[in-house]
Amino acid sequence: MSDPDASDAAPPPPPTRPEETLAVTRGVRRHLIRLGFAVVEELPLASGRRADVVAINERGDVWIVEVKSSVEDFRADQKWPFYRLHSDRLFFATSPRVPLEIFPEDCGLILADAHGGEILREAPEHRLAAATRKAVTLRFARLAALRLHGLIDPGILGNVEIG
């Protein structure tokens, strides 16, 4: 089995998402950037899953934010516990229309709309092992660089995938 972290490919663009999800994601991204993080969306992880939002700050702290725009979206998704293996802190982000009590208390919670967000509950810290931190950071950097290349020269990447 090949190591997905070693791939030289860029992922396909994120799938089309409902308007509410796009608004929450935008607000989360804006809030995290204001906190000093660099942010990418839809980062493929070594596990084969894609994290909605991954943020890395200047100290190398890795946060994953799972965006849920409805109760049904939350109930249908059971993959979120695995994101703890790839982050120092795990958050849920949601819109003001979603009841906050559905989210587990052992995760952080961000309330967001298209204009910004606010952390309502801090996420407990569970520090990554050095090798995992390096792998996630490299995936993050490669994805960000490949997306930038795709904007500058759209034809250059072809069918390149990251993992």
C-alpha positions in Angstrom: 0.0 0.0 0.0 1.4 3.4 -0.9 1.7 6.2 1.5 -1.0 8.8 0.7 1.2 11.5 2.3 3.8 10.9 -0.4 1.5 11.7 -3.4 2.3 14.6 -5.7 -1.3 15.3 -6.7 -3.8 18.1 -6.1 -7.3 17.1 -5.1 -10.3 17.9 -7.2 -12.1 21.1 -6.3 -14.3 20.8 -3.2 -17.8 19.5 -4.1 -20.7 21.9 -4.4 -22.2 22.5 -0.9 -25.4 24.0 0.2 -25.5 27.8 0.7 -25.7 27.5 4.5 -22.6 25.3 4.6 -20.7 27.7 2.4 -21.7 30.6 4.6 -20.6 28.8 7.8 -17.3 27.8 6.2 -16.6 31.3 5.1 -17.2 32.7 8.6 -15.0 30.0 10.1 -12.2 30.8 7.6 -12.5 34.5 8.4 -12.4 34.0 12.1 -9.4 31.6 12.1 -7.5 34.0 9.8 -8.2 36.8 12.3 -6.8 34.5 15.0 -3.5 34.1 13.1 -4.1 30.8 11.3 -3.6 29.9 7.7 -6.6 27.9 6.4 -7.3 25.3 3.7 -10.6 23.6 3.0 -11.3 20.0 2.1 -7.8 18.7 3.0 -7.4 15.0 2.2 -5.9 13.2 5.3 -3.8 10.1 5.4 -6.8 8.2 6.5 -8.5 8.9 3.2 -11.1 11.2 4.8 -11.3 14.9 3.9 -11.4 17.5 6.7 -13.7 20.4 6.0 -11.4 23.1 7.4 -7.8 22.7 8.6 -5.9 25.6 10.2 -2.3 25.9 11.1 -0.8 28.8 13.1 2.8 30.1 13.3 3.6 27.7 16.2 2.5 24.8 14.0 -0.7 24.1 16.0 -3.2 22.1 13.8 -6.9 22.6 14.2 -9.6 20.8 12.3 -13.1 22.3 12.0 -16.0 20.0 11.0 -18.8 22.2 9.5 -22.4 21.1 10.1 -25.2 23.2 8.7 -28.1 21.1 9.9 -29.1 18.5 12.4 -29.5 16.0 9.6 -25.9 16.7 8.4 -24.6 16.1 11.9 -26.5 12.9 12.4 -25.5 11.5 9.0 -21.8 11.9 9.6 -20.0 9.6 11.9 -16.4 10.1 10.7 -15.6 13.2 12.8 -14.0 11.3 15.8 -11.2 10.2 13.4 -10.2 13.8 12.8 -8.7 13.9 16.3 -5.9 11.7 15.0 -4.9 14.5 12.7 -5.3 17.6 14.8 -4.3 19.2 18.1 -7.9 20.5 18.6 -11.2 19.5 17.0 -14.1 21.9 16.6 -17.5 21.8 15.1 -18.8 24.9 13.4 -22.5 25.6 12.7 -25.0 28.3 11.9 -27.2 30.1 14.3 -30.2 28.0 13.0 -28.8 24.7 14.3 -29.4 23.7 18.0 -26.1 23.8 19.8 -26.9 21.1 22.3 -26.5 18.4 19.6 -22.7 18.8 19.5 -20.5 16.7 21.7 -19.0 18.6 24.7 -15.6 17.0 24.2 -15.1 19.1 21.0 -14.9 22.8 20.5 -17.8 24.8 19.1 -17.8 27.7 16.7 -20.9 29.6 15.7 -20.5 31.2 12.3 -22.2 32.9 9.4 -20.9 34.4 6.1 -19.5 37.4 7.9 -17.4 35.8 10.7 -17.5 33.4 13.6 -17.0 33.1 17.3 -15.7 30.3 19.4 -18.4 29.4 21.9 -16.5 26.5 23.4 -12.7 25.9 23.3 -11.7 22.4 22.1 -9.6 20.3 24.4 -6.0 20.0 23.4 -4.6 16.6 22.4 -1.1 17.2 20.9 -0.1 15.4 17.8 2.9 13.1 17.6 5.8 14.8 15.8 5.5 12.5 12.7 1.8 13.0 12.4 2.2 16.8 12.7 4.9 16.8 10.0 2.7 14.7 7.7 -0.4 16.9 8.2 1.7 20.1 7.8 3.3 18.8 4.5 -0.2 17.9 3.1 -1.5 21.3 4.1 1.5 23.1 2.5 1.4 21.1 -0.7 -2.4 21.5 -1.1 -2.2 25.2 -0.6 0.7 25.6 -3.1 -1.0 23.4 -5.7 -4.2 25.4 -5.4 -2.2 28.6 -5.8 -0.5 27.2 -8.9 -3.9 26.2 -10.2 -5.1 29.8 -9.9 -2.0 31.2 -11.6 -1.8 28.6 -14.4 -5.0 26.6 -14.5 -3.8 24.2 -17.2 -0.6 23.1 -15.5 -2.0 20.6 -13.0 -4.2 18.5 -15.2 -5.4 15.5 -13.2 -2.9 15.8 -10.4 -4.2 14.5 -7.0 -2.8 14.9 -3.5 -4.0 11.8 -1.8 
